[in-house]
C-alpha cells in the first residue's frame, strides 16, 4: 500500500470483522467514513462498498474530494450524528 492508502475492514474488527473483506481506500476517504459512522452502524448498515457509496454524505464527499489534489489531507471532524 502507498502512504496515502489504508485498509478498511468492511465489518470493523471490534465488531467481529477481523477476517472480513477489506477495501483499500485513500486515507482521506477512510477517515471520512469513520468520522461519519460508528462501528456498530458500519457493521450493520454499511458493510459493503456499494452500501457506503449509496449514502448521501459519502456521495457528496466523493464528489467534493475528487476535485482535490492527490496529496490533499484535510482535518476531519466527527459528525454530529455520530456523537
C-alpha positions, 0 to 999 in steps of 0.5 A, a space after each residue: 500500500 502507498 502512504 496515502 492508502 489504508 485498509 478498511 475492514 468492511 465489518 470493523 474488527 471490534 465488531 467481529 470483522 477481523 477476517 472480513 473483506 477489506 477495501 483499500 481506500 485513500 486515507 482521506 476517504 477512510 477517515 471520512 467514513 469513520 468520522 461519519 459512522 460508528 462501528 456498530 452502524 458500519 457493521 450493520 448498515 454499511 458493510 459493503 462498498 456499494 452500501 457506503 457509496 449509496 449514502 448521501 454524505 459519502 456521495 457528496 464527499 466523493 464528489 467534493 474530494 475528487 476535485 482535490 489534489 492527490 496529496 490533499 489531507 484535510 482535518 476531519 471532524 466527527 459528525 454530529 450524528 455520530 456523537 
